[in-house]
Amino acid sequence: MAGIYLHIPFCRKACHYCNFHFSTSLNAQNDFVVALVQEINLRKQYLQGQTIRTIYFGGGTPSLLHQDELRKILDALYEHFTIEQDAEITLEANPDDLKPDNLQLWKAAGINRLSVGVQSFFEEDLIWMNRSHSAEQARESMNLIRDAGFDNYSMDLIFGYPLLDMPKWQKNMTWMIEAGVPHISCYGLTIEPKTVFHHQQMKGQWAGVDQDVQAVQYEMLMKTLTQQGYRHYEISNFALPGREAVHNSQYWKGDWYLGLGPSAHSFNGESRQWNVSHNQQYIRGIMKAEQVFDLEYLSERDQINEFILTQLRMDTGIALDWLQERLSEQQWTNWQIKMKRLIEQEQIYLHDHRAILTPAGKLYADGIAADFFLDENPDRTNDH
């Protein structure tokens, strides 16, 4: 099974924290859709005939697509790929696009899951982030989704920013819990290069993220949602039973995926490639059937490190049997020493031959993964 990701690189406004590839000019949207359909045809062999389990429209703001554009893209996908009958098909949407007519049109087109960028239910926070929707639209979006008959959807929240105190953070979570939102994704604010927030910080206009406050809010998040029956199945993601994101879970499990559109990434187990992050270069290159991506082949060490990074983010942890089979005797011994130290520090525990992060360990997930990475290509021995 494999997944397909489509990057729709257009937004009405530039959020102050976002460093994803997008344009606030919609002039090239028609040409982009033509090129995207062409790329679907050009890349139809990449997944080597695997059945498609998930399709994900990300961005950018995919909810800006017109109905006929969305149908053209989906028709091309169904023409060139074998797609499961009950495939998960997700559309990222902003609350200001969640109008009854749009919701019904998306559903009729085959969209069966929404991912909604709420970020906050407080007006001053949304203005500070330069979001395109209002607090009222954020709160109303949950009713509109339910009334339209979507029972599978996700909503995003951001935490750890200066305007967010503990009462507001609790209120943001409570609104989602009371509405029965089936999947919640929560991200600590990071100051990314070339964003408005980064420029403001460089000018000394604000101090940036308080890591201690962010850690406290993350701990509050884990405790609050798990007590309400949400499974904390990945570092940033919480789901009610059976509502885990299938598409993103494929990334974390190392399944193959094809990325289409400017800046989109693809992975086939042995190599990774990524499209040019420039709309006009992408459109021109695709229409001339030229290569618009860079390619990197993954060494065995890279593949193992990728496995460590993604598996550690999941609540199922790292399969130690899989890892031991691929490490030399000395590397496995070193790995066990590191693991023993983290167990003593109560950042990792063992269960069913798997190394799993504790709630305390989740605060340091990236650092723990980096500590586990192999520094050189694994030297296999006859013992493994």
VEXDO-234856 format. One record per residue (C-alpha): residue number from 1; residue in three letters; x negated, y, z. Coordinates in pm, whole numbers, plus 50000, padded with zeros to 5 digits. Layout:
! residues N
<node i="NUM" aa="ala" px="X" py="Y" pz="Z"/>
...
//
This chain:
! residues 384
<node i="1" aa="met" px="50000" py="50000" pz="50000"/>
<node i="2" aa="ala" px="49884" py="50353" pz="49925"/>
<node i="3" aa="gly" px="49995" py="50715" pz="49956"/>
<node i="4" aa="ile" px="50009" py="51020" pz="49731"/>
<node i="5" aa="tyr" px="49951" py="51375" pz="49854"/>
<node i="6" aa="leu" px="50047" py="51678" pz="49642"/>
<node i="7" aa="his" px="49906" py="52018" pz="49736"/>
<node i="8" aa="ile" px="50141" py="52305" pz="49649"/>
<node i="9" aa="pro" px="49912" py="52611" pz="49676"/>
<node i="10" aa="phe" px="50159" py="52896" pz="49721"/>
<node i="11" aa="cys" px="50283" py="53092" pz="50024"/>
<node i="12" aa="arg" px="50491" py="53404" pz="50074"/>
<node i="13" aa="lys" px="50252" py="53533" pz="50341"/>
<node i="14" aa="ala" px="49902" py="53451" pz="50464"/>
<node i="15" aa="cys" px="49917" py="53321" pz="50821"/>
<node i="16" aa="his" px="49636" py="53472" pz="51025"/>
<node i="17" aa="tyr" px="49503" py="53134" pz="51141"/>
<node i="18" aa="cys" px="49520" py="52939" pz="50813"/>
<node i="19" aa="asn" px="49216" py="52842" pz="50606"/>
<node i="20" aa="phe" px="49394" py="52599" pz="50372"/>
<node i="21" aa="his" px="49382" py="52679" pz="50001"/>
<node i="22" aa="phe" px="49680" py="52890" pz="49890"/>
<node i="23" aa="ser" px="49781" py="53202" pz="49700"/>
<node i="24" aa="thr" px="50045" py="53459" pz="49791"/>
<node i="25" aa="ser" px="50093" py="53535" pz="49421"/>
<node i="26" aa="leu" px="50357" py="53309" pz="49268"/>
<node i="27" aa="asn" px="50287" py="53417" pz="48909"/>
<node i="28" aa="ala" px="50111" py="53092" pz="48819"/>
<node i="29" aa="gln" px="50366" py="52859" pz="48979"/>
<node i="30" aa="asn" px="50524" py="52746" pz="48650"/>
<node i="31" aa="asp" px="50184" py="52677" pz="48490"/>
<node i="32" aa="phe" px="50075" py="52495" pz="48804"/>
<node i="33" aa="val" px="50371" py="52257" pz="48792"/>
<node i="34" aa="val" px="50295" py="52174" pz="48428"/>
<node i="35" aa="ala" px="49932" py="52104" pz="48521"/>
<node i="36" aa="leu" px="50032" py="51897" pz="48825"/>
<node i="37" aa="val" px="50254" py="51675" pz="48609"/>
<node i="38" aa="gln" px="49963" py="51638" pz="48368"/>
<node i="39" aa="glu" px="49726" py="51542" pz="48651"/>
<node i="40" aa="ile" px="49971" py="51274" pz="48765"/>
<node i="41" aa="asn" px="49934" py="51120" pz="48419"/>
<node i="42" aa="leu" px="49555" py="51160" pz="48413"/>
<node i="43" aa="arg" px="49506" py="51001" pz="48757"/>
<node i="44" aa="lys" px="49760" py="50721" pz="48731"/>
<node i="45" aa="gln" px="49489" py="50450" pz="48740"/>
<node i="46" aa="tyr" px="49312" py="50577" pz="49052"/>
<node i="47" aa="leu" px="49506" py="50358" pz="49297"/>
<node i="48" aa="gln" px="49459" py="50051" pz="49075"/>
<node i="49" aa="gly" px="49823" py="49952" pz="49065"/>
<node i="50" aa="gln" px="49885" py="49961" pz="49440"/>
<node i="51" aa="thr" px="50244" py="50014" pz="49545"/>
<node i="52" aa="ile" px="50311" py="50364" pz="49676"/>
<node i="53" aa="arg" px="50450" py="50365" pz="50028"/>
<node i="54" aa="thr" px="50446" py="50741" pz="50091"/>
<node i="55" aa="ile" px="50460" py="51070" pz="49901"/>
<node i="56" aa="tyr" px="50374" py="51394" pz="50081"/>
<node i="57" aa="phe" px="50427" py="51747" pz="49949"/>
<node i="58" aa="gly" px="50189" py="51969" pz="50149"/>
<node i="59" aa="gly" px="50041" py="52311" pz="50111"/>
<node i="60" aa="gly" px="50074" py="52595" pz="50106"/>
<node i="61" aa="thr" px="50451" py="52603" pz="50119"/>
<node i="62" aa="pro" px="50611" py="52324" pz="49910"/>
<node i="63" aa="ser" px="50958" py="52447" pz="50002"/>
<node i="64" aa="leu" px="50893" py="52732" pz="49754"/>
<node i="65" aa="leu" px="50928" py="52484" pz="49467"/>
<node i="66" aa="his" px="51242" py="52528" pz="49257"/>
<node i="67" aa="gln" px="51476" py="52232" pz="49231"/>
<node i="68" aa="asp" px="51386" py="52159" pz="48868"/>
<node i="69" aa="glu" px="51013" py="52178" pz="48950"/>
<node i="70" aa="leu" px="51048" py="51931" pz="49234"/>
<node i="71" aa="arg" px="51242" py="51690" pz="49013"/>
<node i="72" aa="lys" px="50983" py="51715" pz="48732"/>
<node i="73" aa="ile" px="50707" py="51621" pz="48976"/>
<node i="74" aa="leu" px="50899" py="51333" pz="49129"/>
<node i="75" aa="asp" px="51008" py="51203" pz="48787"/>
<node i="76" aa="ala" px="50643" py="51196" pz="48678"/>
<node i="77" aa="leu" px="50541" py="51007" pz="48992"/>
<node i="78" aa="tyr" px="50812" py="50745" pz="48939"/>
<node i="79" aa="glu" px="50715" py="50713" pz="48573"/>
<node i="80" aa="his" px="50347" py="50642" pz="48639"/>
<node i="81" aa="phe" px="50344" py="50466" pz="48977"/>
<node i="82" aa="thr" px="50525" py="50177" pz="49143"/>
<node i="83" aa="ile" px="50698" py="50337" pz="49441"/>
<node i="84" aa="glu" px="50867" py="50145" pz="49719"/>
<node i="85" aa="gln" px="51244" py="50171" pz="49722"/>
<node i="86" aa="asp" px="51241" py="50305" pz="50078"/>
<node i="87" aa="ala" px="50919" py="50507" pz="50045"/>
<node i="88" aa="glu" px="50871" py="50790" pz="50293"/>
<node i="89" aa="ile" px="50887" py="51115" pz="50090"/>
<node i="90" aa="thr" px="50798" py="51422" pz="50295"/>
<node i="91" aa="leu" px="50831" py="51790" pz="50210"/>
<node i="92" aa="glu" px="50663" py="52057" pz="50421"/>
<node i="93" aa="ala" px="50899" py="52350" pz="50470"/>
<node i="94" aa="asn" px="50914" py="52684" pz="50646"/>
<node i="95" aa="pro" px="51218" py="52762" pz="50863"/>
<node i="96" aa="asp" px="51315" py="53054" pz="50639"/>
<node i="97" aa="asp" px="51359" py="52811" pz="50348"/>
<node i="98" aa="leu" px="51590" py="52579" pz="50544"/>
<node i="99" aa="lys" px="51914" py="52695" pz="50390"/>
<node i="100" aa="pro" px="52209" py="52451" pz="50355"/>
<node i="101" aa="asp" px="52190" py="52454" pz="49974"/>
<node i="102" aa="asn" px="51816" py="52387" pz="49973"/>
<node i="103" aa="leu" px="51848" py="52104" pz="50220"/>
<node i="104" aa="gln" px="52113" py="51932" pz="50013"/>
<node i="105" aa="leu" px="51913" py="51979" pz="49692"/>
<node i="106" aa="trp" px="51599" py="51831" pz="49852"/>
<node i="107" aa="lys" px="51798" py="51536" pz="49978"/>
<node i="108" aa="ala" px="51952" py="51478" pz="49636"/>
<node i="109" aa="ala" px="51604" py="51488" pz="49480"/>
<node i="110" aa="gly" px="51488" py="51205" pz="49705"/>
<node i="111" aa="ile" px="51321" py="51388" pz="49993"/>
<node i="112" aa="asn" px="51393" py="51185" pz="50308"/>
<node i="113" aa="arg" px="51160" py="51349" pz="50559"/>
<node i="114" aa="leu" px="51080" py="51713" pz="50640"/>
<node i="115" aa="ser" px="50778" py="51863" pz="50814"/>
<node i="116" aa="val" px="50869" py="52208" pz="50943"/>
<node i="117" aa="gly" px="50609" py="52469" pz="51039"/>
<node i="118" aa="val" px="50779" py="52628" pz="51340"/>
<node i="119" aa="gln" px="50461" py="52707" pz="51544"/>
<node i="120" aa="ser" px="50659" py="52905" pz="51807"/>
<node i="121" aa="phe" px="51013" py="53004" pz="51901"/>
<node i="122" aa="phe" px="50905" py="53350" pz="52022"/>
<node i="123" aa="glu" px="50928" py="53651" pz="51792"/>
<node i="124" aa="glu" px="50616" py="53829" pz="51915"/>
<node i="125" aa="asp" px="50407" py="53515" pz="51865"/>
<node i="126" aa="leu" px="50533" py="53466" pz="51508"/>
<node i="127" aa="ile" px="50461" py="53828" pz="51422"/>
<node i="128" aa="trp" px="50111" py="53797" pz="51570"/>
<node i="129" aa="met" px="50048" py="53486" pz="51355"/>
<node i="130" aa="asn" px="50199" py="53664" pz="51049"/>
<node i="131" aa="arg" px="50452" py="53386" pz="50996"/>
<node i="132" aa="ser" px="50725" py="53446" pz="50737"/>
<node i="133" aa="his" px="51016" py="53331" pz="50956"/>
<node i="134" aa="ser" px="51181" py="53473" pz="51267"/>
<node i="135" aa="ala" px="51237" py="53317" pz="51607"/>
<node i="136" aa="glu" px="51609" py="53293" pz="51530"/>
<node i="137" aa="gln" px="51537" py="53104" pz="51208"/>
<node i="138" aa="ala" px="51304" py="52871" pz="51399"/>
<node i="139" aa="arg" px="51573" py="52784" pz="51654"/>
<node i="140" aa="glu" px="51849" py="52756" pz="51393"/>
<node i="141" aa="ser" px="51640" py="52527" pz="51174"/>
<node i="142" aa="met" px="51697" py="52231" pz="51406"/>
<node i="143" aa="asn" px="52075" py="52263" pz="51369"/>
<node i="144" aa="leu" px="52055" py="52306" pz="50992"/>
<node i="145" aa="ile" px="51839" py="51994" pz="50951"/>
<node i="146" aa="arg" px="52074" py="51786" pz="51165"/>
<node i="147" aa="asp" px="52384" py="51916" pz="50986"/>
<node i="148" aa="ala" px="52228" py="51830" pz="50648"/>
<node i="149" aa="gly" px="52189" py="51468" pz="50757"/>
<node i="150" aa="phe" px="51811" py="51450" pz="50791"/>
<node i="151" aa="asp" px="51736" py="51218" pz="51083"/>
<node i="152" aa="asn" px="51365" py="51188" pz="51005"/>
<node i="153" aa="tyr" px="51173" py="51512" pz="51041"/>
<node i="154" aa="ser" px="50878" py="51669" pz="51220"/>
<node i="155" aa="met" px="50814" py="52011" pz="51367"/>
<node i="156" aa="asp" px="50482" py="52182" pz="51440"/>
<node i="157" aa="leu" px="50379" py="52387" pz="51741"/>
<node i="158" aa="ile" px="50055" py="52575" pz="51812"/>
<node i="159" aa="phe" px="49916" py="52615" pz="52163"/>
<node i="160" aa="gly" px="49616" py="52773" pz="52328"/>
<node i="161" aa="tyr" px="49644" py="53126" pz="52191"/>
<node i="162" aa="pro" px="49635" py="53451" pz="52394"/>
<node i="163" aa="leu" px="50009" py="53533" pz="52380"/>
<node i="164" aa="leu" px="50116" py="53187" pz="52500"/>
<node i="165" aa="asp" px="50153" py="53164" pz="52878"/>
<node i="166" aa="met" px="50267" py="52848" pz="53057"/>
<node i="167" aa="pro" px="50640" py="52938" pz="53081"/>
<node i="168" aa="lys" px="50654" py="53012" pz="52707"/>
<node i="169" aa="trp" px="50471" py="52690" pz="52626"/>
<node i="170" aa="gln" px="50712" py="52491" pz="52840"/>
<node i="171" aa="lys" px="51006" py="52663" pz="52671"/>
<node i="172" aa="asn" px="50874" py="52583" pz="52323"/>
<node i="173" aa="met" px="50851" py="52215" pz="52412"/>
<node i="174" aa="thr" px="51188" py="52213" pz="52589"/>
<node i="175" aa="trp" px="51372" py="52354" pz="52288"/>
<node i="176" aa="met" px="51241" py="52068" pz="52074"/>
<node i="177" aa="ile" px="51308" py="51801" pz="52335"/>
<node i="178" aa="glu" px="51666" py="51919" pz="52394"/>
<node i="179" aa="ala" px="51729" py="51925" pz="52018"/>
<node i="180" aa="gly" px="51605" py="51567" pz="51991"/>
<node i="181" aa="val" px="51333" py="51649" pz="51737"/>
<node i="182" aa="pro" px="51209" py="51299" pz="51641"/>
<node i="183" aa="his" px="50847" py="51392" pz="51565"/>
<node i="184" aa="ile" px="50641" py="51675" pz="51708"/>
<node i="185" aa="ser" px="50293" py="51778" pz="51591"/>
<node i="186" aa="cys" px="50097" py="52012" pz="51818"/>
<node i="187" aa="tyr" px="49767" py="52180" pz="51741"/>
<node i="188" aa="gly" px="49536" py="52387" pz="51955"/>
<node i="189" aa="leu" px="49452" py="52714" pz="51781"/>
<node i="190" aa="thr" px="49108" py="52709" pz="51622"/>
<node i="191" aa="ile" px="48941" py="53015" pz="51473"/>
<node i="192" aa="glu" px="48852" py="52910" pz="51120"/>
<node i="193" aa="pro" px="48603" py="53101" pz="50900"/>
<node i="194" aa="lys" px="48743" py="53351" pz="50650"/>
<node i="195" aa="thr" px="49076" py="53382" pz="50832"/>
<node i="196" aa="val" px="49224" py="53706" pz="50967"/>
<node i="197" aa="phe" px="49175" py="53585" pz="51323"/>
<node i="198" aa="his" px="48808" py="53515" pz="51251"/>
<node i="199" aa="his" px="48759" py="53865" pz="51112"/>
<node i="200" aa="gln" px="48937" py="54015" pz="51413"/>
<node i="201" aa="gln" px="48720" py="53816" pz="51650"/>
<node i="202" aa="met" px="48401" py="53920" pz="51469"/>
<node i="203" aa="lys" px="48508" py="54284" pz="51505"/>
<node i="204" aa="gly" px="48563" py="54233" pz="51878"/>
<node i="205" aa="gln" px="48937" py="54295" pz="51855"/>
<node i="206" aa="trp" px="49009" py="53994" pz="52074"/>
<node i="207" aa="ala" px="48801" py="53743" pz="52264"/>
<node i="208" aa="gly" px="48929" py="53432" pz="52091"/>
<node i="209" aa="val" px="49050" py="53104" pz="52234"/>
<node i="210" aa="asp" px="49020" py="53030" pz="52606"/>
<node i="211" aa="gln" px="48917" py="52664" pz="52602"/>
<node i="212" aa="asp" px="49018" py="52609" pz="52964"/>
<node i="213" aa="val" px="49370" py="52740" pz="52907"/>
<node i="214" aa="gln" px="49397" py="52536" pz="52590"/>
<node i="215" aa="ala" px="49296" py="52219" pz="52778"/>
<node i="216" aa="val" px="49556" py="52282" pz="53049"/>
<node i="217" aa="gln" px="49829" py="52336" pz="52788"/>
<node i="218" aa="tyr" px="49726" py="52017" pz="52608"/>
<node i="219" aa="glu" px="49746" py="51819" pz="52932"/>
<node i="220" aa="met" px="50088" py="51974" pz="52995"/>
<node i="221" aa="leu" px="50191" py="51872" pz="52642"/>
<node i="222" aa="met" px="50086" py="51508" pz="52688"/>
<node i="223" aa="lys" px="50261" py="51478" pz="53023"/>
<node i="224" aa="thr" px="50583" py="51653" pz="52916"/>
<node i="225" aa="leu" px="50642" py="51467" pz="52591"/>
<node i="226" aa="thr" px="50544" py="51121" pz="52709"/>
<node i="227" aa="gln" px="50776" py="51158" pz="53009"/>
<node i="228" aa="gln" px="51055" py="51234" pz="52761"/>
<node i="229" aa="gly" px="51000" py="50911" pz="52569"/>
<node i="230" aa="tyr" px="50767" py="51033" pz="52296"/>
<node i="231" aa="arg" px="50483" py="50803" pz="52194"/>
<node i="232" aa="his" px="50152" py="50989" pz="52183"/>
<node i="233" aa="tyr" px="50036" py="50779" pz="51890"/>
<node i="234" aa="glu" px="49769" py="51019" pz="51758"/>
<node i="235" aa="ile" px="49573" py="51305" pz="51915"/>
<node i="236" aa="ser" px="49806" py="51576" pz="51781"/>
<node i="237" aa="asn" px="50121" py="51377" pz="51714"/>
<node i="238" aa="phe" px="50414" py="51256" pz="51922"/>
<node i="239" aa="ala" px="50709" py="51051" pz="51800"/>
<node i="240" aa="leu" px="51029" py="50902" pz="51932"/>
<node i="241" aa="pro" px="51043" py="50523" pz="51875"/>
<node i="242" aa="gly" px="51016" py="50437" pz="51505"/>
<node i="243" aa="arg" px="50959" py="50797" pz="51392"/>
<node i="244" aa="glu" px="50581" py="50793" pz="51351"/>
<node i="245" aa="ala" px="50459" py="50961" pz="51031"/>
<node i="246" aa="val" px="50387" py="50676" pz="50791"/>
<node i="247" aa="his" px="50191" py="50894" pz="50546"/>
<node i="248" aa="asn" px="49948" py="51039" pz="50800"/>
<node i="249" aa="ser" px="49914" py="50702" pz="50971"/>
<node i="250" aa="gln" px="49782" py="50564" pz="50641"/>
<node i="251" aa="tyr" px="49504" py="50825" pz="50652"/>
<node i="252" aa="trp" px="49406" py="50723" pz="51003"/>
<node i="253" aa="lys" px="49416" py="50352" pz="50920"/>
<node i="254" aa="gly" px="49184" py="50395" pz="50622"/>
<node i="255" aa="asp" px="49438" py="50314" pz="50349"/>
<node i="256" aa="trp" px="49388" py="50448" pz="49996"/>
<node i="257" aa="tyr" px="49547" py="50776" pz="49890"/>
<node i="258" aa="leu" px="49551" py="50997" pz="49584"/>
<node i="259" aa="gly" px="49539" py="51374" pz="49622"/>
<node i="260" aa="leu" px="49686" py="51589" pz="49346"/>
<node i="261" aa="gly" px="49670" py="51966" pz="49306"/>
<node i="262" aa="pro" px="49393" py="52218" pz="49384"/>
<node i="263" aa="ser" px="49182" py="52132" pz="49693"/>
<node i="264" aa="ala" px="49354" py="51793" pz="49736"/>
<node i="265" aa="his" px="49139" py="51501" pz="49855"/>
<node i="266" aa="ser" px="49149" py="51137" pz="49744"/>
<node i="267" aa="phe" px="49005" py="50819" pz="49900"/>
<node i="268" aa="asn" px="48974" py="50466" pz="49764"/>
<node i="269" aa="gly" px="48776" py="50292" pz="50037"/>
<node i="270" aa="glu" px="48437" py="50342" pz="49872"/>
<node i="271" aa="ser" px="48439" py="50705" pz="49760"/>
<node i="272" aa="arg" px="48600" py="51037" pz="49838"/>
<node i="273" aa="gln" px="48677" py="51313" pz="49593"/>
<node i="274" aa="trp" px="48828" py="51659" pz="49617"/>
<node i="275" aa="asn" px="48974" py="51891" pz="49358"/>
<node i="276" aa="val" px="48851" py="52244" pz="49295"/>
<node i="277" aa="ser" px="49001" py="52500" pz="49533"/>
<node i="278" aa="his" px="49096" py="52753" pz="49267"/>
<node i="279" aa="asn" px="49437" py="52763" pz="49100"/>
<node i="280" aa="gln" px="49334" py="52895" pz="48759"/>
<node i="281" aa="gln" px="49027" py="52671" pz="48732"/>
<node i="282" aa="tyr" px="49244" py="52375" pz="48827"/>
<node i="283" aa="ile" px="49514" py="52459" pz="48570"/>
<node i="284" aa="arg" px="49265" py="52523" pz="48289"/>
<node i="285" aa="gly" px="49064" py="52210" pz="48365"/>
<node i="286" aa="ile" px="49364" py="51979" pz="48389"/>
<node i="287" aa="met" px="49521" py="52107" pz="48068"/>
<node i="288" aa="lys" px="49190" py="52037" pz="47888"/>
<node i="289" aa="ala" px="49169" py="51692" pz="48054"/>
<node i="290" aa="glu" px="48840" py="51795" pz="48217"/>
<node i="291" aa="gln" px="48713" py="51670" pz="48554"/>
<node i="292" aa="val" px="48825" py="51914" pz="48823"/>
<node i="293" aa="phe" px="48690" py="51727" pz="49125"/>
<node i="294" aa="asp" px="48366" py="51654" pz="49307"/>
<node i="295" aa="leu" px="48287" py="51296" pz="49403"/>
<node i="296" aa="glu" px="48103" py="51143" pz="49696"/>
<node i="297" aa="tyr" px="48027" py="50773" pz="49738"/>
<node i="298" aa="leu" px="48037" py="50658" pz="50098"/>
<node i="299" aa="ser" px="47750" py="50455" pz="50236"/>
<node i="300" aa="glu" px="47825" py="50168" pz="50472"/>
<node i="301" aa="arg" px="47723" py="50396" pz="50758"/>
<node i="302" aa="asp" px="47968" py="50663" pz="50633"/>
<node i="303" aa="gln" px="48248" py="50408" pz="50613"/>
<node i="304" aa="ile" px="48184" py="50287" pz="50968"/>
<node i="305" aa="asn" px="48168" py="50642" pz="51103"/>
<node i="306" aa="glu" px="48492" py="50726" pz="50920"/>
<node i="307" aa="phe" px="48650" py="50421" pz="51081"/>
<node i="308" aa="ile" px="48531" py="50529" pz="51427"/>
<node i="309" aa="leu" px="48659" py="50885" pz="51383"/>
<node i="310" aa="thr" px="49005" py="50796" pz="51256"/>
<node i="311" aa="gln" px="49068" py="50492" pz="51475"/>
<node i="312" aa="leu" px="48969" py="50674" pz="51791"/>
<node i="313" aa="arg" px="49240" py="50934" pz="51726"/>
<node i="314" aa="met" px="49510" py="50667" pz="51742"/>
<node i="315" aa="asp" px="49664" py="50528" pz="52060"/>
<node i="316" aa="thr" px="49569" py="50180" pz="51933"/>
<node i="317" aa="gly" px="49201" py="50272" pz="51947"/>
<node i="318" aa="ile" px="48899" py="50112" pz="51780"/>
<node i="319" aa="ala" px="48907" py="49741" pz="51691"/>
<node i="320" aa="leu" px="48584" py="49618" pz="51850"/>
<node i="321" aa="asp" px="48577" py="49288" pz="51660"/>
<node i="322" aa="trp" px="48581" py="49477" pz="51327"/>
<node i="323" aa="leu" px="48301" py="49702" pz="51447"/>
<node i="324" aa="gln" px="48081" py="49428" pz="51590"/>
<node i="325" aa="glu" px="48091" py="49235" pz="51263"/>
<node i="326" aa="arg" px="47938" py="49534" pz="51083"/>
<node i="327" aa="leu" px="47667" py="49637" pz="51330"/>
<node i="328" aa="ser" px="47325" py="49489" pz="51387"/>
<node i="329" aa="glu" px="47257" py="49329" pz="51724"/>
<node i="330" aa="gln" px="47066" py="49636" pz="51844"/>
<node i="331" aa="gln" px="47332" py="49878" pz="51722"/>
<node i="332" aa="trp" px="47606" py="49679" pz="51894"/>
<node i="333" aa="thr" px="47403" py="49678" pz="52218"/>
<node i="334" aa="asn" px="47362" py="50057" pz="52198"/>
<node i="335" aa="trp" px="47733" py="50094" pz="52127"/>
<node i="336" aa="gln" px="47822" py="49890" pz="52436"/>
<node i="337" aa="ile" px="47596" py="50105" pz="52654"/>
<node i="338" aa="lys" px="47772" py="50422" pz="52537"/>
<node i="339" aa="met" px="48111" py="50258" pz="52583"/>
<node i="340" aa="lys" px="48028" py="50145" pz="52938"/>
<node i="341" aa="arg" px="47933" py="50502" pz="53030"/>
<node i="342" aa="leu" px="48260" py="50640" pz="52894"/>
<node i="343" aa="ile" px="48459" py="50372" pz="53077"/>
<node i="344" aa="glu" px="48290" py="50474" pz="53402"/>
<node i="345" aa="gln" px="48377" py="50837" pz="53327"/>
<node i="346" aa="glu" px="48740" py="50726" pz="53270"/>
<node i="347" aa="gln" px="48746" py="50863" pz="52916"/>
<node i="348" aa="ile" px="48792" py="50523" pz="52751"/>
<node i="349" aa="tyr" px="48951" py="50196" pz="52856"/>
<node i="350" aa="leu" px="48953" py="49851" pz="52697"/>
<node i="351" aa="his" px="49266" py="49662" pz="52598"/>
<node i="352" aa="asp" px="49306" py="49362" pz="52367"/>
<node i="353" aa="his" px="48952" py="49397" pz="52228"/>
<node i="354" aa="arg" px="49007" py="49764" pz="52149"/>
<node i="355" aa="ala" px="48846" py="50081" pz="52288"/>
<node i="356" aa="ile" px="49118" py="50340" pz="52357"/>
<node i="357" aa="leu" px="49094" py="50700" pz="52476"/>
<node i="358" aa="thr" px="49244" py="50784" pz="52814"/>
<node i="359" aa="pro" px="49445" py="51108" pz="52847"/>
<node i="360" aa="ala" px="49128" py="51271" pz="52987"/>
<node i="361" aa="gly" px="48926" py="51135" pz="52696"/>
<node i="362" aa="lys" px="49165" py="51284" pz="52443"/>
<node i="363" aa="leu" px="49042" py="51628" pz="52548"/>
<node i="364" aa="tyr" px="48700" py="51534" pz="52410"/>
<node i="365" aa="ala" px="48799" py="51307" pz="52121"/>
<node i="366" aa="asp" px="48579" py="51468" pz="51856"/>
<node i="367" aa="gly" px="48276" py="51476" pz="52085"/>
<node i="368" aa="ile" px="48324" py="51113" pz="52186"/>
<node i="369" aa="ala" px="48355" py="51007" pz="51822"/>
<node i="370" aa="ala" px="48039" py="51199" pz="51733"/>
<node i="371" aa="asp" px="47855" py="51026" pz="52018"/>
<node i="372" aa="phe" px="47961" py="50690" pz="51874"/>
<node i="373" aa="phe" px="47852" py="50769" pz="51517"/>
<node i="374" aa="leu" px="47570" py="50569" pz="51363"/>
<node i="375" aa="asp" px="47262" py="50777" pz="51278"/>
<node i="376" aa="glu" px="47132" py="50539" pz="51012"/>
<node i="377" aa="asn" px="47264" py="50275" pz="50778"/>
<node i="378" aa="pro" px="47364" py="49963" pz="50971"/>
<node i="379" aa="asp" px="47096" py="49695" pz="50954"/>
<node i="380" aa="arg" px="47293" py="49373" pz="50949"/>
<node i="381" aa="thr" px="47143" py="49061" pz="51099"/>
<node i="382" aa="asn" px="47226" py="48697" pz="51042"/>
<node i="383" aa="asp" px="47389" py="48693" pz="51384"/>
<node i="384" aa="his" px="47685" py="48900" pz="51261"/>
//
